Amino acid sequence: MEPTVKNLVIEKAKTSKIDKVDFEHLSFGTVFTDHMFVCDFKEGVWQTPKIIPYQPLTMAPSSRVFHYGQAVFEGMKAYKDDQGGVFLFRPDENFKRINSSSVRLEMPEFPEDYFFEGLRTLLQLDNEWIKPGVGNSLYIRPFAIATQAGILAAPSNEYKFVIICSPAQAYYGGEVRVKIAEKFSRAADGGFGYAKAAGNYAGQFYPTRLAQEEGFQQVIWTDDHTHEYIEEAGTMNIFVRMGDRLLTCPINDRILDGVTRKSVIALAEDQGIDMEIRPIKVQELVDGMRNNTLKELFGSGTAAVINPILGFGYRGERFELPEVEDSYATRFKKQLLDIQYNKTADKFGWRYQVI
Ligand SMILES: Cc1ncc(COP(=O)(O)O)c(C=O)c1O
C-alpha cells in the first residue's frame, strides 16, 4: 500500500514481537504492537509524519508536559470481522474531539489527512495484531504532548503527536458498583472537563481510590455546584432507565461528549425508546430504588462499550439494582458490537473500513 500523504516516512520493525504475546490473557493496555506513529510540531508547522518501531520517547526533563500538563489523548478501537476486514467506529468523532481538546489546552490542531493516513498505515503494518472475534480489538491511543524544553509556565511551541496501539480483550470483567460523589468534583464550570486531557484523569485517581476502599469500583461524578446531579463516571457516560424511559444528562463543559453515548442515543431514538436528555438528580435514583421504578443504570464508553452498574452508594446508603429481563444495556451492547464487528447493516454510516 502506498501512503497518500506523500511524505509519510515508514521505518519497519526488523523483527516482530507478536510471537511472544499471549492473546488469550491480555492485561488491558500493557502490550503494544510493533509500530507507532509520530509527528513533531516545530516552528509553527507539523513536520514529516513517521511510522517507526515502537520505542521509548526521549525528552528533556524540562519538557513542558511534565510541568504544566499540556497533554491530550483519545481512545479508539479497531475491530476485525471473520473475513479479515478491519473497521473503526466513528473515527471522525475522535479526530474532532482530540482537536477540540487541543484547542482548549492551547495546543495546535492536528491535520486530518496526517491522522487518517497515519492510522490507516499503522493498522496495515500491524494488522496481525488485530484478532477477529467479538470482544477482541486493537485499542488505539492517539495522544499529543508539549515537548518544548524549559520550565516556564507558558504554552509550549513544540509538540509531539503519537499513536500507539495495544491488543485488547473485553475491558471490564466483573461487577461494577459506583459511589456517587458527594464531596469531590472531576471538573468545574468553565474548566476543561469536556476535553480528553490527561489532568482530568489524574484528578480522579485519589477520590476513586477512597471509593474503592469502601468497596466501590468507580465514582459517578456529580455537578461541582451542588453535587445533586449525576454527570459521568471515570471513563463512561451514564444512562438511567426509569420504568421504560431512558435518561441521560446533557453534555456541558464538565462532561466528555462520548461517541458511545451519542450512538446509544441514536439507537434508542431510532427504536422508538422513550428517551429524555435532561439533568438527572441523584435523589431521583434514590427515589427510583425506593419505589421500584429504577430499572437500570449503565455506563457507555469505547473501552467497555456498555457496562451495567449493579449498585450505587450515596450518603452512606447502598442500593442494589434489580435484575431486569430485556435489559437495555444488553440490547445496546449487542447492537453496537454487531455494527462494530460488521455483523449487521450499518444504517447510520458509523463503520469506517480500513482494510
Ligand atoms: C471521562 C470520560 N467520559 C466518557 C467517556 C466515553 O467516551 P467514548 O464513548 O467516546 O469512549 C470516556 C472515554 O473516552 C471518558 O474518558
The ligand as a Gaussian input file, in Angstrom:
#p B3LYP/6-31G(d) Opt

LIG

0 1
 C      -14.381000      10.933000      31.117000
 C      -14.964000      10.077000      30.047000
 N      -16.299000      10.098000      29.865000
 C      -16.879000       9.358000      28.888000
 C      -16.135000       8.544000      28.053000
 C      -16.799000       7.766000      26.959000
 O      -16.446000       8.312000      25.710000
 P      -16.427000       7.417000      24.392000
 O      -17.768000       6.812000      24.268000
 O      -16.133000       8.391000      23.297000
 O      -15.348000       6.424000      24.568000
 C      -14.739000       8.479000      28.250000
 C      -13.910000       7.612000      27.390000
 O      -13.358000       8.021000      26.433000
 C      -14.141000       9.278000      29.242000
 O      -12.817000       9.246000      29.428000

